[in-house]
Amino acid sequence: MTRIRRLWVVVVLAAAVVCAGSGCTVIPVSGPYTMNDAAGADPLTKPFQRLIATSPQPGWGIEQTISGLQAAMAAYADDPTVLPQYLTADALKGWTPSGAVTVLDDRLQVDLPEQDGAASAQRVTLKAKQVARIEEDGTYVPQSGNWGRPFDLVKVKEGGYRVSGLPDGLILTRSDVERAYRPTKLYYLNGSTQDRLVVDNVRLRLKPAETYAKVILERLLKQPSGALVGAATTAFPPGTKVESVRSAEDESVVINLSGPLDLLDLSGEDALMAQIRYSLNNNDVAKGRSISVLVDGEPYTSHHPNTDDQRWLDNSGNSAYYVSNGAVHYLTKDGPGGAVAGPAGERRQGYSDFAISKKGAYVAARTSTGISVAPLAQGGQWQEVIQGTDLTPPSWHRDGSLWTFDRKNRAVLRYDPAAKRGPETVSAPGVEKLDVTNLRVARDGVRVVVTTGKNTVWLGALTVMGGLELSNLRSLTTTEAGDEIRDAAWRDDEHLLVLVQTKAGQILNEIDVGDGAVAEIPLKDPLQALAALNERVLAESEPEKKGPGAKLLELNEDQSWTSKIDSDVETPLFPLG
């Protein structure tokens, strides 16, 4: 039996380790900067360290060769000439850098044969904890668990080793990614209404020869990541190119585009500028600065920060509501408010799971026979618009349509009041087979959260290419066996709140739907329902056994909770979400 010796390669200090092991150097391209750096640092870029990989050397052993190979992978995007030097001719023919990037923990383990140096061919295994995967479209997918991959090396006549077989794709460490990639928010148009922006979180690799601003805009010209393909669109016509992005003497940002944009047709310039300014401002490369867009050097459109237009991220009202004794009430700054106008403000038995539409125009509720709708105005009345005895709670879309899942008939249903007909069945590949317990459309009108069974949350999108469809489904989070998801609510475009009941108590997690990062919000009282809108989070507590009933709680900035209403609360509500 061949004995194995293990080499631990720790790349916390990448420059020292890689340089010592493989002749690599790290060169800082630029240092820290401020927006008004008198030294001339360009505020449109991001500082990072460029890794310069070194070719394999005749005197290197196996461990040095593997370390050098990994460094060459990290540097491949900047200099693709070094990595091929670590491969045999046959290995090079069969290898491609395309595909997902594997991200490993910095602590890499190399299992080496005991007879290192004695044989002409050796097999070693690289092992580590996998941290993530970066898809070709920039999607960052967190991963966990052990990772391992064998590498076959052969001695070469000029001395040293070459890798005779390398699986496709690049292998980077966490430090490599932190050095060369930046989490980036890209803004596209809602595919159905095109009246709102949708944020797409990706990881973009910095380029030494280009500003970060240009990297952002060049990626913005491409289609969104897989999660939003078919659901979000763009105001940039096909064939548009970014010729340059620069800072003018007055500190404004000047973008020169080329392609089919028509200087005489400004019908899409408002949406195009919205995509540009939010994608630059919200990545801190042009915040507070005027932006001018040129087409082939000629003025096309511009934006000044003192004329900021928030309608592109409109959440359709921020009024808070709550249900008490079957009636919907306003929530005031100080606490309880009066009942809303119309039938929804009247006490009524048998109505539950209320939902408020865009700008508080309508309320929907579930009954034993279906879903009914009523206007929040005097003189209206409840009208049953979707029939069914096993429907999930209603959810409003920003276009005014109402959504639910018919559990009995395994169908996603959409009711559009403007269509003046009954509900339509929406194609939802994969969803029909799930044990759907809730379905909520996000305020951006694109993303949809679907909870199934007791312990799984899925994320999908409403695609419009080729017909309306709920697709792009992927698992967002799964609880352990025996735990139960009590509620899920959209907080903003990027975060979902998930309330989980465990054997040890309750956990309230805020999940970033872009990269899956989880932040736990501390709880004091057990909860049973959530509602959220940006910085505001409301919750219905579980009623005390001998108390006055459920309370309405609000989350404070310091993560503590304040009671807004001390009794007889059923459900907190915000429009949409």
Beta strands, then each sheet from edge to edge (+ up, - down):
strand 1: 4-10
strand 2: 25-28
strand 3: 49-52
strand 4: 101-104
strand 5: 107-113
strand 6: 121-134
strand 7: 140-142
strand 8: 146-155
strand 9: 161-165
strand 10: 171-173
strand 11: 181-190
strand 12: 197-205
strand 13: 232-233
strand 14: 241-247
strand 15: 253-258
strand 16: 291-295
strand 17: 298-303
strand 18: 320-324
strand 19: 327-331
strand 20: 336-339
strand 21: 352-356
strand 22: 362-366
strand 23: 370-375
strand 24: 383-387
strand 25: 395-396
strand 26: 402-406
strand 27: 411-415
strand 28: 424-426
strand 29: 436-441
strand 30: 447-452
strand 31: 456-463
strand 32: 469-478
strand 33: 484-490
strand 34: 495-502
strand 35: 505-512
strand 36: 518-521
strand 37: 527-533
strand 38: 536-541
strand 39: 552-555
strand 40: 561-565
strand 41: 571-573
sheet 1: 1+ 5- 6+ 4- 10-
sheet 2: 1+ 5- 6+ 7-
sheet 3: 1+ 5- 6+ 8- 9+
sheet 4: 2+ 3-
sheet 5: 12+ 11- 13+
sheet 6: 14+ 15- 16- 17+
sheet 7: 20+ 19- 18+ 41-
sheet 8: 21+ 22- 23+ 24-
sheet 9: 25+ 26- 27+ 28-
sheet 10: 29+ 30- 31+ 32-
sheet 11: 33+ 34- 35+ 36-
sheet 12: 37+ 38- 39+ 40-
end
